[in-house]
């Protein structure tokens, strides 16, 4: 490795995962969610792989993420759905980025940008069907629809989509799933009555979990995120044939022999029970290794699982290698697809009481992404 640590991203796995999800979606279109630097996998290279796998659209949280895709040469339709006051909407419209509106105020800002730029804004209207997060609640939905149809008549916006988001699709059988489907259907009927729907307007509701478990929620388009990167959206139901795309590795930075009773790292939370060999792994909480991995998470080193020994520090953590040590420069695998006996991101998530989304998106920017199976003519690193 050219650096002390790197995240290896298998782009072929992403392409394959997307193709599998597209098949699961039946005839529905697929929008790949690539927010948060493509869930930590690298925005532009991962987005290219998502499109190569069969996605026809991309989705980001923020306008700036969508603009970064345009700067990276991505020309596919992109929706930015988290629009806050002060977003660069003029620039977004200039780069043909579609925008979401959850209330009349945001819709008004989008319309104002359309008037300033002379561009027709392509807008997706979001209904809150039970998430109580983004979107217009059903009581306010008719007002948003009315405002949108007025602005469409003025010629400043085009209504491209009608959408919502599941709260509990990853909890099979949760009562809110049926309730949200019913509320979304009501929202669509109200849109039809208001003249805001039609064959050209995309209806979309399904995230990763719904894509693989709820065929009745496909509508015109699905919006998988975590599943595209090979991580199960419903772990208790298995992996759905997905393959993890990220493998996080590091070089052993230092090896030292210490005596019995040696305290290791801050607060001496780990004390050696015998004379042993310690190895320093140059990744820490500044790189996204959760501090409470201390004494809990495992890595693969020298063909064996080793537990993090002592407090995870900002830039490093230690492992106890006993009398079977590695040498400085040898490779440690924190997590990967599991082919070589290494922990998976799901194992790390289970051990640390979180979800795989947090495990992969926390990996920091000073850990370079190295791309495997990238199409010819592109750089393997970013």
VOLOSE-807052 format. One record per residue (C-alpha): residue number from 1; z negated, y, x negated. Coordinates in nm, 4 decimals. Layout:
// VOLOSE-807052
node n:NUM	w:Z	v:Y	u:X
...
//
This chain:
// VOLOSE-807052
node n:1	w:0.0000	v:0.0000	u:0.0000
node n:2	w:0.0698	v:0.3548	u:-0.1134
node n:3	w:-0.2480	v:0.4790	u:0.0557
node n:4	w:-0.6020	v:0.3378	u:0.0916
node n:5	w:-0.5337	v:0.2463	u:0.4548
node n:6	w:-0.2455	v:0.2327	u:0.6988
node n:7	w:-0.1664	v:0.1447	u:1.0571
node n:8	w:0.1322	v:-0.0874	u:1.0717
node n:9	w:0.3296	v:-0.0425	u:1.3910
node n:10	w:0.5545	v:-0.3265	u:1.5032
node n:11	w:0.8328	v:-0.1464	u:1.6894
node n:12	w:0.9958	v:-0.4767	u:1.7829
node n:13	w:0.6760	v:-0.5637	u:1.9697
node n:14	w:0.6922	v:-0.2349	u:2.1598
node n:15	w:1.0559	v:-0.2955	u:2.2536
node n:16	w:0.9734	v:-0.6479	u:2.3681
node n:17	w:0.6688	v:-0.5351	u:2.5666
node n:18	w:0.8710	v:-0.2703	u:2.7472
node n:19	w:1.1457	v:-0.5207	u:2.8281
node n:20	w:0.8837	v:-0.7571	u:2.9703
node n:21	w:0.7293	v:-0.4794	u:3.1808
node n:22	w:1.0730	v:-0.3728	u:3.3025
node n:23	w:1.1314	v:-0.7279	u:3.4191
node n:24	w:0.7931	v:-0.7316	u:3.5942
node n:25	w:0.8868	v:-0.4070	u:3.7699
node n:26	w:1.1808	v:-0.5668	u:3.9442
node n:27	w:1.4411	v:-0.3032	u:4.0171
node n:28	w:1.2073	v:-0.0080	u:3.9656
node n:29	w:1.2798	v:0.2489	u:3.6980
node n:30	w:1.0339	v:0.2618	u:3.4061
node n:31	w:0.8751	v:0.5760	u:3.2640
node n:32	w:0.6931	v:0.5065	u:2.9388
node n:33	w:0.3673	v:0.6963	u:2.8930
node n:34	w:0.3685	v:0.8223	u:2.5350
node n:35	w:0.0895	v:1.0786	u:2.5556
node n:36	w:-0.1744	v:1.1045	u:2.2814
node n:37	w:0.0738	v:1.0373	u:2.0008
node n:38	w:0.2017	v:0.7310	u:2.1881
node n:39	w:-0.1545	v:0.6000	u:2.2191
node n:40	w:-0.2024	v:0.6484	u:1.8458
node n:41	w:0.1142	v:0.4615	u:1.7484
node n:42	w:0.3230	v:0.7654	u:1.6513
node n:43	w:0.5020	v:0.9791	u:1.9059
node n:44	w:0.8697	v:0.9863	u:1.8116
node n:45	w:0.9214	v:0.6402	u:1.6550
node n:46	w:0.7274	v:0.4692	u:1.9341
node n:47	w:0.9111	v:0.6677	u:2.2021
node n:48	w:1.2432	v:0.5630	u:2.0531
node n:49	w:1.1302	v:0.1997	u:2.0701
node n:50	w:1.0132	v:0.2466	u:2.4305
node n:51	w:1.3567	v:0.3760	u:2.5286
node n:52	w:1.5305	v:0.0993	u:2.3348
node n:53	w:1.3168	v:-0.1513	u:2.5255
node n:54	w:1.4498	v:-0.0346	u:2.8609
node n:55	w:1.2566	v:0.2746	u:2.9684
node n:56	w:1.4751	v:0.5470	u:3.1164
node n:57	w:1.2118	v:0.8236	u:3.1105
node n:58	w:0.9068	v:0.9287	u:2.9128
node n:59	w:0.5802	v:1.0833	u:3.0249
node n:60	w:0.3369	v:1.3017	u:2.8329
node n:61	w:0.0140	v:1.4700	u:2.9282
node n:62	w:0.0901	v:1.8118	u:2.7792
node n:63	w:0.3985	v:2.0279	u:2.7435
node n:64	w:0.3511	v:2.0483	u:2.3665
node n:65	w:0.3818	v:1.6719	u:2.3402
node n:66	w:0.7083	v:1.6852	u:2.5322
node n:67	w:0.8350	v:1.9663	u:2.3091
node n:68	w:0.7497	v:1.7570	u:2.0008
node n:69	w:0.9688	v:1.4811	u:2.1409
node n:70	w:1.2564	v:1.7242	u:2.1835
node n:71	w:1.2030	v:1.8486	u:1.8278
node n:72	w:1.2169	v:1.4859	u:1.7164
node n:73	w:1.5593	v:1.4429	u:1.8744
node n:74	w:1.4600	v:1.2595	u:2.1936
node n:75	w:1.6980	v:1.3556	u:2.4750
node n:76	w:1.5765	v:1.1298	u:2.7584
node n:77	w:1.4134	v:1.2857	u:3.0672
node n:78	w:1.0496	v:1.3753	u:2.9984
node n:79	w:0.7734	v:1.4619	u:3.2444
node n:80	w:0.4671	v:1.6605	u:3.1319
node n:81	w:0.2011	v:1.6151	u:3.3973
node n:82	w:-0.1120	v:1.7995	u:3.2859
node n:83	w:-0.0200	v:2.1643	u:3.3336
node n:84	w:-0.3006	v:2.4082	u:3.2594
node n:85	w:-0.2917	v:2.7906	u:3.2639
node n:86	w:-0.1034	v:2.9376	u:2.9706
node n:87	w:0.1221	v:2.6409	u:2.8947
node n:88	w:0.4577	v:2.7318	u:2.7322
node n:89	w:0.6510	v:2.6797	u:3.0532
node n:90	w:0.9464	v:2.8972	u:2.9568
node n:91	w:1.0003	v:2.6849	u:2.6484
node n:92	w:0.9558	v:2.3684	u:2.8520
node n:93	w:1.2283	v:2.4683	u:3.0966
node n:94	w:1.4531	v:2.5670	u:2.8084
node n:95	w:1.4246	v:2.2089	u:2.6798
node n:96	w:1.4816	v:2.0426	u:3.0200
node n:97	w:1.1253	v:1.9144	u:3.0487
node n:98	w:1.0144	v:1.8154	u:3.3959
node n:99	w:0.6771	v:1.9502	u:3.5112
node n:100	w:0.4091	v:1.8331	u:3.7505
node n:101	w:0.2318	v:2.0543	u:4.0028
node n:102	w:-0.1033	v:1.9654	u:4.1596
node n:103	w:-0.1641	v:2.2897	u:4.3463
node n:104	w:0.0113	v:2.6014	u:4.4638
node n:105	w:-0.1159	v:2.8095	u:4.1712
node n:106	w:0.0442	v:2.5807	u:3.9102
node n:107	w:0.3593	v:2.5581	u:4.1191
node n:108	w:0.3693	v:2.9374	u:4.1285
node n:109	w:0.3448	v:2.9544	u:3.7487
node n:110	w:0.6304	v:2.7082	u:3.7172
node n:111	w:0.8400	v:2.9098	u:3.9628
node n:112	w:0.7687	v:3.2300	u:3.7709
node n:113	w:0.8889	v:3.0661	u:3.4502
node n:114	w:1.2042	v:2.9533	u:3.6304
node n:115	w:1.2744	v:3.3096	u:3.7417
node n:116	w:1.2168	v:3.4467	u:3.3911
node n:117	w:1.4416	v:3.1928	u:3.2242
node n:118	w:1.7042	v:3.1537	u:3.4933
node n:119	w:1.6507	v:2.7778	u:3.4776
node n:120	w:1.5831	v:2.5585	u:3.7797
node n:121	w:1.2490	v:2.3834	u:3.7245
node n:122	w:1.2485	v:2.0103	u:3.7901
node n:123	w:0.9111	v:1.9408	u:3.9511
node n:124	w:0.7061	v:1.6355	u:4.0412
node n:125	w:0.4433	v:1.7031	u:4.3084
node n:126	w:0.1171	v:1.5139	u:4.2580
node n:127	w:-0.1017	v:1.3973	u:4.5455
node n:128	w:-0.4666	v:1.3077	u:4.4963
node n:129	w:-0.4954	v:0.9761	u:4.6815
node n:130	w:-0.8483	v:0.8927	u:4.5724
node n:131	w:-0.8789	v:0.9548	u:4.1982
node n:132	w:-1.0400	v:1.2964	u:4.2559
node n:133	w:-0.8822	v:1.4172	u:3.9335
node n:134	w:-0.5360	v:1.5766	u:3.9244
node n:135	w:-0.3258	v:1.6192	u:4.2350
node n:136	w:-0.3536	v:1.7927	u:4.5692
node n:137	w:-0.5968	v:1.6263	u:4.8128
node n:138	w:-0.4352	v:1.5193	u:5.1364
node n:139	w:-0.5892	v:1.8187	u:5.3151
node n:140	w:-0.4061	v:2.0505	u:5.0758
node n:141	w:-0.0918	v:1.8411	u:5.0402
node n:142	w:0.0994	v:2.0005	u:5.3322
node n:143	w:0.0444	v:2.3447	u:5.1816
node n:144	w:0.1805	v:2.2310	u:4.8445
node n:145	w:0.4804	v:2.0721	u:5.0160
node n:146	w:0.5488	v:2.3889	u:5.2141
node n:147	w:0.5318	v:2.6037	u:4.9012
node n:148	w:0.7621	v:2.3653	u:4.7174
node n:149	w:1.0233	v:2.3609	u:4.9924
node n:150	w:1.0211	v:2.7441	u:5.0042
node n:151	w:1.0752	v:2.7628	u:4.6292
node n:152	w:1.3481	v:2.5014	u:4.6511
node n:153	w:1.5225	v:2.7140	u:4.9156
node n:154	w:1.4926	v:3.0102	u:4.6798
node n:155	w:1.6716	v:2.8019	u:4.4178
node n:156	w:1.4030	v:2.8127	u:4.1494
node n:157	w:1.2776	v:2.4540	u:4.1674
node n:158	w:1.4111	v:2.1073	u:4.2394
node n:159	w:1.1714	v:1.8479	u:4.3776
node n:160	w:1.2281	v:1.5485	u:4.1518
node n:161	w:0.9239	v:1.3297	u:4.2183
node n:162	w:0.6270	v:1.2591	u:4.4432
node n:163	w:0.3482	v:1.0825	u:4.2622
node n:164	w:-0.0141	v:0.9837	u:4.2344
node n:165	w:-0.2397	v:0.7764	u:4.0081
node n:166	w:-0.4614	v:0.4727	u:4.0606
node n:167	w:-0.8316	v:0.4899	u:3.9827
node n:168	w:-0.9143	v:0.1170	u:3.9835
node n:169	w:-0.5919	v:-0.0816	u:3.9479
node n:170	w:-0.7498	v:-0.2538	u:3.6468
node n:171	w:-1.0254	v:-0.3958	u:3.8717
node n:172	w:-0.8519	v:-0.6667	u:4.0776
node n:173	w:-0.9542	v:-0.6596	u:4.4423
node n:174	w:-1.1247	v:-0.3207	u:4.4261
node n:175	w:-1.1220	v:-0.1707	u:4.7770
node n:176	w:-0.9926	v:0.1631	u:4.6533
node n:177	w:-0.6583	v:0.0054	u:4.5609
node n:178	w:-0.5589	v:-0.0557	u:4.9222
node n:179	w:-0.7048	v:0.2770	u:5.0263
node n:180	w:-0.4988	v:0.4613	u:4.7682
node n:181	w:-0.1822	v:0.2782	u:4.8653
node n:182	w:-0.2431	v:0.3811	u:5.2258
node n:183	w:-0.3120	v:0.7418	u:5.1257
node n:184	w:-0.0012	v:0.7525	u:4.9089
node n:185	w:0.2095	v:0.6193	u:5.1965
node n:186	w:0.0649	v:0.8943	u:5.4164
node n:187	w:0.1487	v:1.1530	u:5.1512
node n:188	w:0.5079	v:1.0264	u:5.1409
node n:189	w:0.5381	v:1.0463	u:5.5199
node n:190	w:0.4121	v:1.4046	u:5.5146
node n:191	w:0.6669	v:1.4837	u:5.2455
node n:192	w:0.9445	v:1.3385	u:5.4606
node n:193	w:0.8314	v:1.5481	u:5.7557
node n:194	w:0.8278	v:1.8583	u:5.5364
node n:195	w:1.1769	v:1.7884	u:5.4063
node n:196	w:1.0464	v:1.7364	u:5.0520
node n:197	w:1.1508	v:1.3712	u:5.0206
node n:198	w:1.4859	v:1.1968	u:5.0046
node n:199	w:1.6815	v:0.9326	u:4.8211
node n:200	w:1.7005	v:1.1519	u:4.5113
node n:201	w:1.3217	v:1.2044	u:4.4911
node n:202	w:1.1387	v:0.9501	u:4.2732
node n:203	w:0.8234	v:0.7928	u:4.4184
node n:204	w:0.5845	v:0.6712	u:4.1473
node n:205	w:0.2275	v:0.5448	u:4.1491
node n:206	w:0.1846	v:0.2428	u:3.9187
node n:207	w:0.0158	v:0.2549	u:3.5793
node n:208	w:0.0088	v:-0.0469	u:3.3438
node n:209	w:-0.2396	v:-0.2454	u:3.5500
node n:210	w:-0.0516	v:-0.1884	u:3.8737
node n:211	w:0.2797	v:-0.2691	u:3.7064
node n:212	w:0.1632	v:-0.6203	u:3.6190
node n:213	w:-0.0556	v:-0.6958	u:3.9232
node n:214	w:0.0634	v:-0.4925	u:4.2246
node n:215	w:0.4303	v:-0.5440	u:4.3139
node n:216	w:0.3723	v:-0.3561	u:4.6402
node n:217	w:0.2981	v:-0.0414	u:4.4383
node n:218	w:0.6227	v:-0.0282	u:4.2393
node n:219	w:0.8133	v:0.2098	u:4.4686
node n:220	w:1.0983	v:0.3732	u:4.2721
node n:221	w:0.9368	v:0.3861	u:3.9286
node n:222	w:0.6415	v:0.2511	u:3.7296
node n:223	w:0.4563	v:0.4340	u:3.4513
node n:224	w:0.3058	v:0.1828	u:3.2051
node n:225	w:0.1112	v:0.3103	u:2.9080
node n:226	w:-0.1303	v:0.0832	u:2.7196
node n:227	w:0.0659	v:-0.2315	u:2.8068
node n:228	w:0.3724	v:-0.1075	u:2.6181
node n:229	w:0.1678	v:-0.1217	u:2.2995
node n:230	w:0.0747	v:-0.4833	u:2.3638
node n:231	w:-0.2776	v:-0.4362	u:2.4958
node n:232	w:-0.3698	v:-0.5941	u:2.8261
node n:233	w:-0.4494	v:-0.3501	u:3.1066
node n:234	w:-0.6554	v:-0.6207	u:3.2810
node n:235	w:-0.8065	v:-0.8289	u:2.9964
node n:236	w:-0.9855	v:-1.0738	u:3.2247
node n:237	w:-0.6451	v:-1.1851	u:3.3564
node n:238	w:-0.5018	v:-1.2508	u:3.0089
node n:239	w:-0.2440	v:-1.0799	u:2.7910
node n:240	w:0.0542	v:-1.1091	u:3.0332
node n:241	w:0.2703	v:-1.2162	u:2.7381
node n:242	w:0.2270	v:-0.8814	u:2.5624
node n:243	w:0.2039	v:-0.8527	u:2.1825
node n:244	w:-0.0232	v:-0.6018	u:2.0096
node n:245	w:0.1859	v:-0.3552	u:1.8109
node n:246	w:-0.0757	v:-0.1978	u:1.5812
node n:247	w:-0.2347	v:-0.3649	u:1.2803
node n:248	w:-0.4944	v:-0.1550	u:1.0961
node n:249	w:-0.5427	v:-0.2432	u:0.7290
node n:250	w:-0.7158	v:-0.0991	u:0.4237
node n:251	w:-0.7518	v:-0.1766	u:0.0560
node n:252	w:-1.0898	v:-0.2664	u:-0.0864
node n:253	w:-1.1808	v:0.0485	u:-0.2762
node n:254	w:-1.4754	v:-0.0740	u:-0.4812
node n:255	w:-1.6543	v:-0.4015	u:-0.5480
node n:256	w:-2.0105	v:-0.4181	u:-0.6757
node n:257	w:-2.2796	v:-0.6771	u:-0.7278
node n:258	w:-2.6242	v:-0.5849	u:-0.5935
node n:259	w:-2.9615	v:-0.7536	u:-0.5993
node n:260	w:-3.1659	v:-0.9012	u:-0.3163
node n:261	w:-3.3312	v:-0.6355	u:-0.1010
node n:262	w:-3.0690	v:-0.3654	u:-0.1626
node n:263	w:-3.0396	v:-0.1127	u:0.1189
node n:264	w:-2.6794	v:-0.0443	u:0.2143
node n:265	w:-2.5409	v:0.2889	u:0.3386
node n:266	w:-2.7245	v:0.5595	u:0.5327
node n:267	w:-3.0671	v:0.4786	u:0.6761
node n:268	w:-3.0599	v:0.1346	u:0.5090
node n:269	w:-2.9854	v:-0.0303	u:0.8407
node n:270	w:-2.8581	v:-0.3284	u:0.6431
node n:271	w:-3.0633	v:-0.4800	u:0.3598
node n:272	w:-2.9252	v:-0.7674	u:0.1530
node n:273	w:-3.1109	v:-1.0948	u:0.1899
node n:274	w:-3.0019	v:-1.2197	u:-0.1521
node n:275	w:-2.8031	v:-1.1147	u:-0.4543
node n:276	w:-2.4544	v:-1.0510	u:-0.3230
node n:277	w:-2.1257	v:-0.8678	u:-0.3671
node n:278	w:-2.0418	v:-0.5646	u:-0.1546
node n:279	w:-1.6962	v:-0.4262	u:-0.0845
node n:280	w:-1.6158	v:-0.0663	u:0.0101
node n:281	w:-1.3507	v:-0.0176	u:0.2808
node n:282	w:-1.2089	v:0.3390	u:0.2764
node n:283	w:-1.2039	v:0.4058	u:0.6518
node n:284	w:-1.4748	v:0.5810	u:0.8508
node n:285	w:-1.5516	v:0.7684	u:1.1661
node n:286	w:-1.3266	v:1.0552	u:1.0542
node n:287	w:-1.0457	v:0.7995	u:1.0816
node n:288	w:-1.1526	v:0.6740	u:1.4232
node n:289	w:-1.3791	v:0.3836	u:1.3223
node n:290	w:-1.6560	v:0.4207	u:1.5759
node n:291	w:-1.9958	v:0.4785	u:1.4169
node n:292	w:-2.1550	v:0.2184	u:1.6395
node n:293	w:-1.9323	v:-0.0461	u:1.4792
node n:294	w:-2.2255	v:-0.0544	u:1.2358
node n:295	w:-2.3489	v:-0.4115	u:1.2067
node n:296	w:-2.1301	v:-0.5269	u:1.4963
node n:297	w:-1.7531	v:-0.5145	u:1.4381
node n:298	w:-1.5785	v:-0.7719	u:1.2231
node n:299	w:-1.2860	v:-0.7484	u:0.9814
node n:300	w:-1.0752	v:-1.0141	u:0.8082
node n:301	w:-1.1208	v:-1.0107	u:0.4314
node n:302	w:-1.0237	v:-1.2900	u:0.1964
node n:303	w:-0.9392	v:-1.5203	u:0.4837
node n:304	w:-1.2857	v:-1.4867	u:0.6389
node n:305	w:-1.4398	v:-1.2699	u:0.9071
node n:306	w:-1.6957	v:-1.0234	u:0.7655
node n:307	w:-1.9209	v:-0.7940	u:0.9668
node n:308	w:-1.9520	v:-0.4227	u:0.8917
node n:309	w:-2.2640	v:-0.4031	u:0.6722
node n:310	w:-2.4689	v:-0.0876	u:0.7174
node n:311	w:-2.3871	v:0.2462	u:0.8721
node n:312	w:-2.0227	v:0.3435	u:0.9159
node n:313	w:-1.9820	v:0.6688	u:0.7203
node n:314	w:-1.7308	v:0.9495	u:0.7612
node n:315	w:-1.4823	v:0.8045	u:0.5129
node n:316	w:-1.5933	v:0.4490	u:0.4423
node n:317	w:-1.7936	v:0.1429	u:0.5375
node n:318	w:-1.9211	v:-0.1598	u:0.3504
node n:319	w:-1.8834	v:-0.5339	u:0.3950
node n:320	w:-2.1028	v:-0.8060	u:0.2435
node n:321	w:-1.8777	v:-1.0580	u:0.0691
node n:322	w:-2.1551	v:-1.2843	u:-0.0595
node n:323	w:-2.0412	v:-1.5103	u:-0.3424
node n:324	w:-1.6825	v:-1.5188	u:-0.2149
node n:325	w:-1.5745	v:-1.1684	u:-0.3123
node n:326	w:-1.2459	v:-0.9838	u:-0.3086
node n:327	w:-1.1200	v:-0.7531	u:-0.5808
node n:328	w:-1.0523	v:-0.3821	u:-0.5621
node n:329	w:-0.7079	v:-0.3355	u:-0.4092
node n:330	w:-0.7228	v:-0.6499	u:-0.1949
node n:331	w:-0.6375	v:-0.6076	u:0.1711
node n:332	w:-0.8808	v:-0.5979	u:0.4617
node n:333	w:-0.7490	v:-0.6264	u:0.8189
node n:334	w:-0.9624	v:-0.4467	u:1.0759
node n:335	w:-0.7571	v:-0.5562	u:1.3754
node n:336	w:-0.4117	v:-0.6836	u:1.4586
node n:337	w:-0.2369	v:-0.9251	u:1.6956
node n:338	w:-0.4617	v:-1.2088	u:1.5757
node n:339	w:-0.1939	v:-1.4234	u:1.4132
node n:340	w:-0.3832	v:-1.4548	u:1.0858
node n:341	w:-0.7297	v:-1.4916	u:1.2308
node n:342	w:-0.8007	v:-1.1194	u:1.2266
node n:343	w:-0.9865	v:-0.9524	u:1.5132
node n:344	w:-0.7724	v:-0.7962	u:1.7841
node n:345	w:-0.8145	v:-0.4480	u:1.9279
node n:346	w:-0.9481	v:-0.6192	u:2.2414
node n:347	w:-1.2188	v:-0.7883	u:2.0347
node n:348	w:-1.3176	v:-0.4549	u:1.8839
node n:349	w:-1.3250	v:-0.2988	u:2.2303
node n:350	w:-1.5379	v:-0.5797	u:2.3722
node n:351	w:-1.7768	v:-0.5675	u:2.0775
node n:352	w:-1.8187	v:-0.1912	u:2.1004
node n:353	w:-1.8384	v:-0.1674	u:2.4788
node n:354	w:-1.5212	v:0.0337	u:2.5288
node n:355	w:-1.1520	v:-0.0154	u:2.6087
node n:356	w:-0.8575	v:-0.0757	u:2.3804
node n:357	w:-0.7193	v:0.2686	u:2.4662
node n:358	w:-1.0057	v:0.4260	u:2.2720
node n:359	w:-0.9759	v:0.1866	u:1.9783
node n:360	w:-0.6096	v:0.2688	u:1.9051
node n:361	w:-0.5949	v:0.6366	u:2.0058
node n:362	w:-0.8918	v:0.7248	u:1.7825
node n:363	w:-0.7156	v:0.6228	u:1.4615
node n:364	w:-0.6856	v:0.9565	u:1.2836
node n:365	w:-0.3952	v:1.1447	u:1.1354
node n:366	w:-0.4875	v:1.0779	u:0.7734
node n:367	w:-0.4115	v:0.7096	u:0.8317
node n:368	w:-0.0328	v:0.6917	u:0.7913
node n:369	w:0.1699	v:0.4931	u:1.0421
node n:370	w:0.4076	v:0.2524	u:0.8733
node n:371	w:0.6864	v:0.1292	u:1.1015
node n:372	w:0.8086	v:-0.2266	u:1.0955
node n:373	w:1.1356	v:-0.3430	u:1.2549
node n:374	w:1.2648	v:0.0087	u:1.2957
node n:375	w:1.6329	v:0.0405	u:1.3752
node n:376	w:1.8620	v:0.1134	u:1.0811
node n:377	w:1.8940	v:0.4686	u:0.9557
node n:378	w:1.5355	v:0.5807	u:1.0161
node n:379	w:1.2348	v:0.6196	u:0.7876
node n:380	w:0.9700	v:0.3429	u:0.7824
node n:381	w:0.6898	v:0.5980	u:0.7522
node n:382	w:0.5786	v:0.8965	u:0.9580
//
